[in-house]
């Protein structure tokens, strides 16, 4: 178990966190992008000769610290702020080199930022992925300055491949200007944080309910084998609020991609122009539940994610965490998988329930606060029960289709099916579901390296004790 900020915070279940899609290791073609091996070549031949290559001195390739800080630029919700590189650095004033908080070390400690933009006049949505660089370096290529609509409402989400990412303002007012938060005072969320999510989702959901913002149906697929009973979602395509696909900490991390020059440690935005100029560039990305749905489950099940134009790539359609949340809100099942109070991102420093922290997290991604109404699906006990009773049968029923698809993490499971089964098993353990009288429904056979090669799921319904 890794220690938190100055050893003040210890995260539950961190040893099993590899089973979340945090270290994708295979190549998967989906959505017009390549999600591949960290440091996999882009296949281009033209290089960029950067005058700042010398700034890479001292870069490391292995983590020595689980936590990092990210420096948020001034006026982060503006076009200029979005185009100003965020800087990854060590916590408590420590340097990147001393802590491993460097983008060349993205497999372990990479930070990623994603913005989704709402045009309040038309309801149009767009995406922009601000660049993250290692503090003390320069971008391999200067970021594109996005053209924002008048009075744009912007949300910014952060993802991290380490344990805790702390926000730090480039100026005294930067975090206030962006309505930014990384959790409750002294009690960070961990891998994720936000800027202006509450205002964005308040505006977006209001426009959606008024019919002024078009969010599509999640869709149906004949490839999906529906499960018996009313608990599942039939042939509906999964969203990030379906128990079919969630894990112990739903709705976390982003779908941003960056290009990395492995010789210098410099990064650039992932777009067509930069890919053509950076011949030896490698794609680096944030492991996320969103990427799991958008790039693995959707194509495996014949579904399509919600996408919008990328303002940093000539309007090419792309995904985002906020788009996934809007799709989930538009198609939210009655038995919704909202962030539970025993999610390690929202518990207090001692691992206890913190309703205020849970409500803050939920508000930043457009979810309803904790209430008696949604406790029936997403209280700690009911989240555990639904995870077992909904996801277990869904995976078992769709084993054939999921087994044909590549695993996001072959060191965890050798197919998408065995990966998801292993992820379910670890989620049940990490959420402490045994405390509610529930048993882990997954039995696995692992190879010599510990990867699941077979998985059997007991689909008998279970009931949580209170």
C-alpha positions in Angstrom: 0.0 0.0 0.0 1.4 3.3 -1.0 1.5 6.2 1.4 -0.2 9.5 0.6 0.8 13.1 0.9 3.5 13.3 3.6 2.2 9.9 4.8 -1.0 11.6 6.0 -3.3 9.6 3.8 -3.2 5.9 3.0 -5.3 4.6 0.2 -7.3 1.4 0.5 -6.9 -1.4 -1.9 -4.1 0.2 -3.8 -2.2 -3.1 -4.3 -5.1 -4.3 -6.5 -5.4 -1.1 -8.5 -3.6 -2.6 -11.5 -6.8 -4.3 -12.4 -8.4 -1.0 -13.3 -7.5 0.1 -16.7 -4.6 2.1 -15.3 -1.7 0.6 -17.3 -3.0 -0.3 -20.8 -0.5 -2.5 -22.5 -2.0 -3.7 -25.8 -2.8 -2.1 -29.1 -6.5 -1.5 -29.7 -7.8 0.2 -32.7 -11.0 2.1 -31.9 -12.5 5.6 -32.4 -9.9 6.4 -35.0 -7.0 6.5 -32.5 -4.5 3.9 -31.5 -4.5 3.0 -27.8 -1.2 1.2 -27.6 1.8 0.2 -25.6 3.2 3.0 -23.6 6.1 4.3 -25.7 4.8 2.5 -28.9 6.0 4.2 -32.0 3.7 6.4 -34.0 4.9 5.0 -37.3 5.8 8.4 -38.7 9.3 9.4 -40.1 9.7 13.1 -39.7 11.4 14.4 -36.5 11.2 17.6 -34.6 14.5 19.2 -33.6 13.7 21.1 -30.4 16.0 23.7 -29.0 14.7 22.7 -25.5 16.0 19.1 -25.7 18.7 20.0 -23.1 15.9 20.6 -20.6 15.4 16.9 -20.4 18.5 16.4 -18.4 17.8 14.4 -15.3 14.6 12.7 -16.6 14.0 9.3 -15.0 12.1 6.3 -16.2 11.0 4.9 -12.8 8.8 6.3 -10.1 10.3 7.1 -6.7 7.2 8.8 -5.3 3.5 7.9 -5.6 2.2 11.5 -5.6 2.7 14.6 -7.7 1.4 18.1 -8.1 0.1 19.8 -11.3 0.5 23.5 -11.8 -2.7 25.0 -13.2 -2.2 28.1 -15.4 -3.9 31.5 -14.8 -7.4 31.9 -16.1 -7.7 28.2 -16.9 -11.2 28.4 -18.4 -10.1 30.9 -21.1 -8.7 30.1 -24.5 -5.3 31.4 -23.4 -5.4 29.4 -20.2 -6.4 26.2 -22.0 -3.5 26.6 -24.4 -1.0 27.3 -21.6 0.8 24.0 -20.7 0.0 22.5 -17.3 3.2 21.6 -15.5 3.8 18.3 -13.7 6.1 18.5 -10.7 6.8 17.0 -7.3 4.6 17.6 -4.3 5.6 19.9 -1.5 8.0 21.9 -3.7 10.1 18.9 -4.6 11.5 18.8 -8.1 10.3 16.5 -10.9 13.7 14.7 -11.1 13.7 14.0 -7.4 10.3 12.5 -7.3 9.8 10.9 -10.8 7.0 13.4 -11.5 7.8 13.6 -15.2 5.8 13.0 -18.3 8.5 10.6 -19.6 7.5 8.5 -16.5 3.8 8.6 -17.7 3.2 4.9 -17.1 3.5 5.4 -13.4 3.1 9.2 -12.8 1.7 10.7 -15.9 -0.9 13.5 -15.5 -3.6 14.3 -18.1 -6.0 17.2 -18.6 -9.2 17.3 -20.6 -11.7 20.2 -21.2 -15.2 19.9 -22.6 -16.8 23.1 -23.8 -20.5 24.0 -24.0 -21.8 26.8 -26.3 -24.7 28.2 -24.2 -26.3 29.8 -27.2 -26.5 26.7 -29.4 -26.0 23.7 -27.1 -23.0 22.7 -29.2 -20.3 20.7 -27.4 -16.6 20.5 -28.2 -13.4 19.0 -26.6 -9.9 20.3 -26.0 -7.1 18.5 -24.4 -4.7 20.9 -22.7 -1.1 19.8 -22.7 0.8 18.6 -19.7 4.6 19.1 -19.6 7.2 18.3 -17.1 8.0 21.4 -15.1 11.2 23.0 -16.3 10.7 21.8 -19.9 9.1 23.2 -23.0 6.5 21.6 -25.2 7.8 19.6 -28.1 5.4 21.6 -30.2 3.4 24.7 -29.0 -0.2 23.9 -28.2 -3.0 24.9 -30.5 -5.0 27.9 -29.1 -8.7 26.9 -29.2 -11.4 29.1 -30.5 -14.1 29.2 -27.9 -17.7 30.2 -28.4 -18.9 33.4 -26.7 -19.6 32.9 -23.0 -18.4 29.3 -23.2 -19.0 27.1 -20.2 -15.9 25.0 -19.7 -15.3 22.0 -17.5 -11.8 20.7 -16.9 -11.0 17.2 -15.6 -7.7 15.8 -14.5 -6.5 12.2 -14.5 -3.3 10.7 -13.0 -1.6 7.4 -13.3 -0.1 7.6 -9.8 -1.9 7.8 -6.4 -2.6 11.5 -5.5 -2.4 14.5 -7.9 -2.5 17.8 -6.1 -3.6 21.1 -7.8 -1.3 24.0 -7.5 -2.0 27.5 -9.0 0.5 29.1 -11.3 -0.7 32.4 -9.8 -2.3 33.2 -6.5 -5.8 33.3 -8.1 -5.5 30.6 -10.7 -7.5 27.9 -8.8 -10.2 30.4 -7.8 -10.5 31.7 -11.4 -11.1 28.1 -12.6 -13.3 27.0 -9.7 -10.8 24.2 -9.2 -10.8 21.5 -6.5 -8.8 18.4 -5.8 -11.1 17.3 -2.9 -11.9 18.4 0.6 -9.4 20.5 2.6 -6.6 18.1 3.6 -8.5 15.1 2.0 -7.8 14.9 -1.7 -9.8 12.7 -4.1 -6.6 11.1 -5.3 -6.1 10.5 -9.0 -8.7 12.9 -10.2 -9.6 16.6 -9.7 -11.7 19.2 -11.5 -12.2 22.8 -12.5 -15.7 24.2 -13.0 -17.5 20.9 -13.3 -20.4 22.0 -11.1 -21.2 25.0 -13.3 -20.7 23.1 -16.5 -23.1 20.2 -15.6 -25.6 22.6 -14.1 -25.8 24.4 -17.4 -25.5 21.4 -19.6 -28.2 19.3 -17.8 -30.6 22.3 -17.7 -30.2 22.8 -21.5 -30.6 19.0 -22.1 -33.8 18.9 -20.1 -35.1 21.9 -22.0 -34.3 20.3 -25.3 -31.6 22.8 -26.2 -28.6 20.4 -25.9 -28.8 17.2 -28.0 -27.4 14.1 -26.3 -28.0 10.8 -28.1 -29.4 7.6 -26.9 -26.9 5.1 -25.7 -28.1 2.8 -28.4 -28.9 -0.9 -28.6 -26.8 -3.7 -30.0 -27.8 -7.1 -31.2 -24.3 -8.4 -30.1 -25.3 -7.9 -26.4 -26.8 -11.0 -24.8 -29.4 -9.7 -22.3 -29.5 -11.1 -18.8 -32.6 -12.5 -17.1 -34.6 -10.3 -14.8 -35.1 -6.6 -14.5 -31.7 -5.7 -13.0 -29.7 -5.6 -16.2 -29.9 -3.2 -19.1 -31.0 -5.6 -21.8 -29.4 -4.9 -25.1 -28.7 -1.2 -24.2 -25.1 -0.2 -24.7 -23.3 0.3 -21.4 -22.5 3.8 -20.1 -20.4 4.9 -17.1 -23.4 4.7 -14.8 -24.4 1.1 -15.6 -23.5 -1.6 -13.2 -22.7 -3.7 -16.3 -19.3 -2.0 -16.5 -18.3 0.0 -13.4 -15.6 -0.9 -10.9 -14.8 0.1 -7.3 -14.4 3.8 -8.2 -16.6 4.7 -11.2 -16.4 7.8 -13.3 -12.7 8.6 -12.9 -9.9 9.7 -15.2 -9.9 11.0 -18.7 -9.5 10.0 -22.4 -6.7 12.5 -23.3 -3.8 11.3 -25.4 -0.4 13.1 -25.7 2.6 12.6 -27.9 5.9 12.0 -26.1 9.5 12.4 -27.4 11.3 9.6 -25.5 14.7 11.1 -26.2 13.9 14.5 -24.5 10.9 13.8 -22.3 8.9 16.5 -24.1 5.3 16.3 -24.9 2.9 17.6 -27.5 -0.8 17.5 -28.1 -2.0 14.4 -30.0 -3.2 15.8 -33.3 -2.6 15.0 -37.0 -0.1 17.9 -37.5 2.0 17.0 -34.5 2.0 13.3 -35.3 3.3 14.1 -38.8 6.1 16.2 -37.3 7.2 14.0 -34.4 8.5 10.9 -36.1 9.7 9.1 -33.0 6.7 10.2 -30.9 5.1 7.7 -28.5 1.4 7.9 -27.5 0.9 8.2 -23.7 -2.5 8.2 -22.0 -4.4 8.0 -18.8 -5.9 4.7 -17.7 -9.6 5.3 -17.2 -13.1 3.8 -16.9 -14.0 6.1 -19.7 -11.4 4.6 -22.0 -12.5 1.2 -21.1 -16.1 1.9 -22.3 -15.2 4.1 -25.3 -12.3 2.1 -26.7 -12.9 -1.5 -25.6 -16.4 -2.3 -24.5 -18.2 -0.2 -27.1 -16.4 -1.8 -30.1 -16.5 -5.2 -28.6 -20.3 -5.0 -28.2 -21.1 -3.1 -31.4 -21.8 0.3 -29.7 -20.6 3.8 -30.4 -19.4 6.4 -27.8 -20.7 10.0 -27.7 -18.1 12.2 -29.4 -17.6 15.9 -30.2 -15.2 18.0 -32.3 -11.7 18.3 -30.9 -10.7 22.0 -31.0 -7.0 21.0 -30.9 -7.2 18.8 -34.0 -9.2 20.6 -36.7 -12.6 19.4 -35.3 -11.8 15.7 -35.5 -14.4 13.8 -33.4 -13.2 12.6 -30.0 -14.4 11.4 -26.7 -14.2 13.0 -23.2 -15.1 12.1 -19.6 -17.7 14.9 -19.5 -19.3 13.6 -22.8 -19.5 10.1 -21.2 -21.2 11.6 -18.2 -23.7 13.5 -20.3 -24.5 10.3 -22.2 -24.9 8.4 -18.9 -27.2 11.1 -17.5 -29.4 11.1 -20.7 -29.7 7.3 -20.5 -29.4 6.8 -16.7 -31.1 3.6 -15.6 -33.2 3.5 -12.5 -30.6 1.3 -10.9 -27.8 3.8 -11.5 -24.2 3.2 -10.5 -23.4 6.5 -8.9 -20.1 7.1 -7.1 -20.6 5.2 -3.8 -19.6 6.5 -0.4 -17.1 3.6 0.1 -15.2 4.6 -3.1 -11.6 5.2 -2.0 -11.7 8.5 -3.9 -14.3 9.9 -1.5 -13.7 8.4 1.9 -12.2 10.5 4.6 -8.5 10.3 5.8 -9.3 7.4 8.0 -11.2 5.5 5.4 -14.6 6.4 6.8 -17.7 7.7 5.0 -17.6 11.4 4.1 -21.0 12.4 2.6 -19.8 16.0 1.8 -16.8 14.7 -0.1 -18.9 12.2 -2.0 -21.4 14.9 -2.9 -18.6 17.2 -4.1 -17.2 14.5 -6.4 -20.6 13.7 -7.7 -21.5 17.3 -8.4 -18.3 17.8 -10.4 -19.3 15.1 -12.8 -23.0 15.9 -12.9 -24.3 13.2 -10.6 -27.0 13.7 -7.9 -26.0 14.0 -4.3 -26.4 11.2 -1.8 -30.1 10.8 -1.0 -32.5 8.1 0.2 -33.7 7.8 -3.4 -30.3 6.9 -4.9 -29.1 5.0 -1.8 -31.3 2.1 -3.1 -28.8 1.6 -5.8 -25.5 3.3 -4.8 -25.2 3.1 -1.0 -22.1 1.1 0.0 -24.1 -2.1 0.6 -26.3 -1.7 -2.5 -23.5 -0.7 -4.8 -21.7 -4.0 -3.8 -24.9 -6.0 -4.2 -25.7 -4.5 -7.6 -22.1 -4.9 -8.8 -22.3 -8.6 -8.1 -25.9 -9.2 -9.2 -25.8 -7.1 -12.4 -22.2 -7.1 -13.7 -21.6 -10.8 -12.9 -24.5 -12.1 -15.0 -23.7 -9.5 -17.8 -20.1 -10.7 -18.1 -21.1 -14.3 -18.0 -23.8 -13.9 -20.6 -21.4 -12.0 -22.9 -18.3 -14.1 -22.4 -18.2 -15.2 -26.0 -18.1 -11.7 -27.4 -15.8 -10.3 -24.8 -13.4 -13.2 -25.1 -12.8 -12.3 -28.8 -11.5 -8.8 -27.9 -8.0 -7.9 -26.8 -7.4 -7.4 -23.1 -6.6 -3.8 -22.1 -4.0 -5.2 -19.6 -2.7 -8.7 -20.6 -0.9 -9.0 -17.3 -4.3 -9.0 -15.5 -6.4 -11.0 -18.0 -5.6 -12.6 -21.4 -8.8 -11.3 -23.0 -11.2 -8.5 -22.4 -13.5 -11.0 -20.6 -10.9 -12.3 -18.2 -9.7 -8.7 -17.6 -13.2 -7.6 -16.7 -13.8 -10.7 -14.5 -10.5 -10.0 -12.6 -11.5 -6.4 -12.3 -14.9 -7.3 -10.8 -13.3 -9.7 -8.4 -10.8 -7.0 -7.1 -13.6 -4.4 -6.9 -15.7 -6.7 -4.7 -12.7 -7.2 -2.4 -11.5 -3.5 -2.4 -15.0 -2.2 -1.6 -15.1 -4.4 1.4 -18.3 -6.1 0.1 -17.8 -9.1 2.5 -18.7 -6.7 5.3 -22.3 -6.8 3.9 -22.5 -10.5 3.9 -21.7 -10.8 0.2 -19.2 -13.3 -1.3 -17.0 -12.8 -4.3 -18.7 -14.5 -7.3 -15.5 -14.8 -9.5 -13.2 -17.8 -9.5 -10.1 -17.5 -11.7 -7.3 -19.6 -13.1 -4.1 -17.7 -13.5 -1.0 -18.3 -15.5 2.5 -18.4 -13.9 2.7 -14.6 -14.2 -0.6 -14.0 -12.4 -2.7 -13.1 -15.4 -6.2 -14.6 -15.5 -6.6 -17.2 -18.3 -10.0 -18.5 -17.2 -12.8 -17.1 -15.1 -16.0 -18.6 -13.9 -18.7 -16.3 -12.4 -21.4 -17.5 -10.0 -24.5 -15.7 -11.2 -26.7 -16.7 -8.2 -28.3 -13.5 -6.8 -27.0 -12.3 -3.5 -28.5 -10.0 -0.9 -26.6 -7.5 1.2 -27.2 -7.6 5.0 -27.6 -4.2 6.7 
